[in-house]
Amino acid sequence: MPKNILVVEDEPTLARLLSYNLSQEGYQTKVVDHGGEGLQTALQESFDLIILDIMLPGMNGFEVLAKLRQKGVKTPVIILTARNAEEEVVQGLKAGADDYITKPFGVAELLARVSAVMRRTGTEDTFAVEEPGTDKVIQIADLRIYPEKYEVVLNGEQIQLRPKEFEVLLYLVQRPGVVVTRDDLMNIVWGFDYVGGQRTVDVHVSSLRKKLEMNQETVQIDSIRGLGYKLIVHTTKK
């Protein structure tokens, strides 16, 4: 059964981005843009997770969180805070938040934190393969990806990837055969308000592709002219 996530965010672009990408991962979302409405919604309906912005009209995120915990609502909460706002993070965690994300953020980070919080609180049905006594692992052909450790093993050999290369690979692996645009990767990995250009994406994909192709030919990243990239998995080695 799909997990239900309440998003309390008053910035329309960010709210749409959150809702869209969470939906793409199979979550059901409900978005409200007012602190008081968010509180009432969380009290009246059942959710598996709440993503709660701090700066909200009517009632700020701290007040919403405090009232939820006072009323015995134990739903996991991830708060969204401003960059370099250590005091907000501390205050939010003390008020009962389960985790936090600092703006700006990439969607890959968001999804990883959502998964981690749900896993810790026992509310996630994970897509990854779980092996007894080991970490979560995603396997496709000879490629093994450990999302929690940012590690990649190919044909039994660990591949050293930069963090953004890893996040690009993780996103593509979750969508084999699907064309992912450069804009999608920019928003998902670098954040919706990243000011750099698409050249950044191309450079990281190029480096990632070389590292993969040095060790195998089964899993490849194809360039789709004018659009973006697609992960291809060959059923037999070339």
C-alpha positions as CSV (number, residue, x, y, z in Angstrom):
1,M,0.0,0.0,0.0
2,P,1.4,3.5,-0.9
3,K,2.7,5.5,2.0
4,N,1.0,8.9,2.6
5,I,3.1,12.0,3.1
6,L,1.8,15.4,4.2
7,V,3.8,18.3,2.7
8,V,3.4,21.6,4.5
9,E,5.1,24.2,2.3
10,D,4.0,27.6,1.2
11,E,6.4,28.2,-1.7
12,P,4.5,26.9,-4.7
13,T,7.5,25.9,-6.8
14,L,9.1,23.9,-4.1
15,A,5.8,22.3,-3.0
16,R,5.2,21.1,-6.6
17,L,8.7,19.8,-6.9
18,L,8.3,17.8,-3.6
19,S,4.9,16.5,-4.5
20,Y,6.0,15.4,-8.0
21,N,9.2,13.6,-7.0
22,L,7.6,11.9,-4.0
23,S,4.8,10.7,-6.3
24,Q,7.3,9.4,-8.8
25,E,8.7,7.3,-6.0
26,G,5.3,5.8,-5.3
27,Y,4.3,7.9,-2.3
28,Q,0.9,9.5,-2.0
29,T,1.1,13.2,-1.1
30,K,-1.1,15.9,0.2
31,V,0.1,19.5,0.1
32,V,-1.0,22.4,2.3
33,D,0.4,25.9,2.3
34,H,-0.6,27.3,5.7
35,G,0.7,26.4,9.2
36,G,-2.7,26.2,10.8
37,E,-4.1,24.1,8.0
38,G,-1.2,21.8,8.2
39,L,-1.8,21.2,11.9
40,Q,-5.5,20.5,11.4
41,T,-4.8,18.1,8.5
42,A,-2.1,16.2,10.5
43,L,-4.5,15.9,13.4
44,Q,-7.5,14.8,11.4
45,E,-5.9,12.5,8.8
46,S,-3.4,9.6,9.0
47,F,0.0,10.0,7.4
48,D,3.2,8.0,7.4
49,L,5.5,11.1,7.3
50,I,5.2,14.9,7.4
51,I,7.6,17.2,5.6
52,L,7.3,20.5,7.4
53,D,8.7,23.9,6.4
54,I,9.7,26.2,9.3
55,M,8.7,29.5,7.7
56,L,4.9,29.3,7.2
57,P,2.1,31.8,7.2
58,G,-0.3,31.7,10.2
59,M,1.7,29.3,12.4
60,N,5.4,28.5,11.9
61,G,6.7,25.0,11.7
62,F,8.0,25.0,15.3
63,E,4.5,25.7,16.6
64,V,2.9,23.1,14.4
65,L,5.4,20.5,15.4
66,A,5.1,21.3,19.1
67,K,1.3,21.1,19.1
68,L,1.4,17.8,17.2
69,R,3.7,16.3,19.8
70,Q,1.7,17.8,22.7
71,K,-1.4,16.1,21.3
72,G,0.4,12.8,21.1
73,V,0.8,12.6,17.3
74,K,3.9,10.5,16.7
75,T,4.0,10.7,12.9
76,P,7.7,11.1,11.8
77,V,8.5,14.7,10.8
78,I,11.3,16.1,8.6
79,I,11.7,19.8,8.8
80,L,12.9,22.1,6.1
81,T,15.3,24.8,7.3
82,A,17.3,27.6,5.8
83,R,21.0,27.3,4.9
84,N,23.4,27.9,7.9
85,A,20.4,27.9,10.3
86,E,21.9,25.8,13.0
87,E,19.6,27.2,15.7
88,E,16.5,26.2,13.6
89,V,17.9,22.6,13.3
90,V,18.5,22.4,17.1
91,Q,15.1,23.9,18.0
92,G,13.3,21.6,15.5
93,L,15.0,18.4,16.8
94,K,14.3,19.4,20.4
95,A,10.7,20.0,19.5
96,G,10.4,16.4,18.2
97,A,11.5,16.4,14.6
98,D,13.0,13.1,13.3
99,D,15.3,14.7,10.7
100,Y,16.0,17.9,8.8
101,I,16.9,19.1,5.3
102,T,18.7,22.3,4.6
103,K,17.6,24.4,1.7
104,P,18.7,24.3,-1.1
105,F,18.7,20.6,-1.5
106,G,18.7,18.0,-4.2
107,V,15.7,15.7,-4.6
108,A,18.0,12.7,-4.3
109,E,19.0,13.9,-0.8
110,L,15.3,14.4,0.1
111,L,14.3,10.9,-1.1
112,A,17.2,9.3,0.8
113,R,16.2,11.1,4.0
114,V,12.5,10.2,3.5
115,S,13.5,6.6,3.1
116,A,15.9,6.6,6.1
117,V,13.3,8.2,8.4
118,M,10.6,5.8,7.3
119,R,13.0,2.9,7.8
120,R,14.0,4.0,11.3
121,T,10.3,4.4,12.3
122,G,9.2,1.2,10.7
123,T,6.9,2.8,8.1
124,E,8.7,2.0,4.9
125,D,8.3,-0.8,2.4
126,T,11.7,-0.5,0.8
127,F,12.4,-1.1,-2.9
128,A,15.9,-2.2,-2.2
129,V,16.9,-5.8,-1.6
130,E,17.6,-6.5,2.0
131,E,20.1,-9.2,2.7
132,P,20.3,-10.7,6.2
133,G,23.1,-9.0,8.2
134,T,24.0,-6.5,5.5
135,D,23.1,-3.0,4.5
136,K,20.4,-2.1,2.0
137,V,21.6,-2.8,-1.5
138,I,20.2,-2.2,-5.0
139,Q,21.5,-4.7,-7.6
140,I,21.2,-4.4,-11.4
141,A,23.3,-6.8,-13.5
142,D,26.8,-6.8,-12.0
143,L,26.3,-3.5,-10.3
144,R,25.6,-3.3,-6.6
145,I,24.7,0.1,-5.0
146,Y,24.6,0.8,-1.3
147,P,22.5,4.0,-0.9
148,E,23.2,4.4,2.8
149,K,26.9,4.3,2.4
150,Y,27.3,6.0,-1.0
151,E,29.2,2.9,-2.2
152,V,29.2,1.2,-5.6
153,V,30.6,-2.3,-6.2
154,L,31.0,-3.5,-9.8
155,N,32.1,-7.1,-10.5
156,G,33.2,-7.4,-6.9
157,E,35.4,-4.2,-7.1
158,Q,34.5,-1.0,-5.3
159,I,34.2,2.0,-7.7
160,Q,35.2,5.4,-6.3
161,L,32.5,8.0,-7.2
162,R,32.1,11.6,-6.1
163,P,28.9,12.3,-4.2
164,K,27.1,13.9,-7.1
165,E,28.2,11.1,-9.4
166,F,26.7,8.6,-7.0
167,E,23.4,10.5,-6.8
168,V,23.2,10.7,-10.6
169,L,23.8,6.9,-10.9
170,L,21.3,6.1,-8.1
171,Y,18.6,8.2,-9.9
172,L,19.3,6.6,-13.3
173,V,19.4,3.0,-11.8
174,Q,15.9,3.5,-10.3
175,R,14.7,4.3,-13.9
176,P,16.3,1.9,-16.3
177,G,15.4,2.5,-19.9
178,V,13.8,5.8,-19.1
179,V,15.1,9.0,-20.6
180,V,16.0,11.5,-17.9
181,T,16.5,15.1,-19.0
182,R,19.4,17.3,-18.0
183,D,16.9,19.6,-16.2
184,D,15.6,16.6,-14.2
185,L,19.1,15.7,-13.1
186,M,19.9,19.3,-12.3
187,N,16.8,19.7,-10.0
188,I,17.1,16.3,-8.5
189,V,20.8,16.1,-7.7
190,W,21.8,19.8,-7.4
191,G,18.6,21.3,-6.2
192,F,15.8,23.3,-7.9
193,D,17.5,26.6,-7.2
194,Y,21.0,25.6,-8.3
195,V,22.5,28.5,-10.3
196,G,25.0,26.4,-12.4
197,G,24.4,25.3,-15.9
198,Q,23.7,22.0,-17.6
199,R,27.4,21.6,-18.4
200,T,27.8,20.5,-14.7
201,V,25.5,17.6,-15.4
202,D,27.3,16.6,-18.6
203,V,30.7,16.6,-16.9
204,H,29.5,14.4,-14.0
205,V,27.7,12.0,-16.3
206,S,30.8,11.8,-18.5
207,S,33.0,11.0,-15.6
208,L,30.5,8.5,-14.2
209,R,30.2,6.7,-17.6
210,K,34.0,6.3,-17.9
211,K,34.2,4.8,-14.4
212,L,31.5,2.3,-15.2
213,E,32.8,1.3,-18.7
214,M,36.3,0.7,-17.3
215,N,35.0,-2.3,-15.4
216,Q,32.1,-3.7,-17.4
217,E,29.9,-3.4,-20.5
218,T,26.5,-4.6,-19.2
219,V,25.3,-1.4,-17.6
220,Q,25.8,1.7,-19.7
221,I,24.6,5.3,-19.8
222,D,23.5,6.4,-23.2
223,S,23.3,10.0,-24.3
224,I,20.0,11.0,-25.9
225,R,20.7,13.9,-28.2
226,G,18.9,17.0,-27.3
227,L,17.2,15.4,-24.2
228,G,19.4,13.8,-21.6
229,Y,20.5,10.4,-20.6
230,K,19.2,6.8,-20.3
231,L,20.5,3.8,-18.4
232,I,20.8,0.7,-20.5
233,V,21.1,-2.8,-19.2
234,H,22.3,-5.4,-21.7
235,T,20.9,-8.9,-21.0
236,T,24.1,-10.4,-22.3
237,K,27.6,-8.9,-22.2
238,K,28.8,-7.4,-25.5
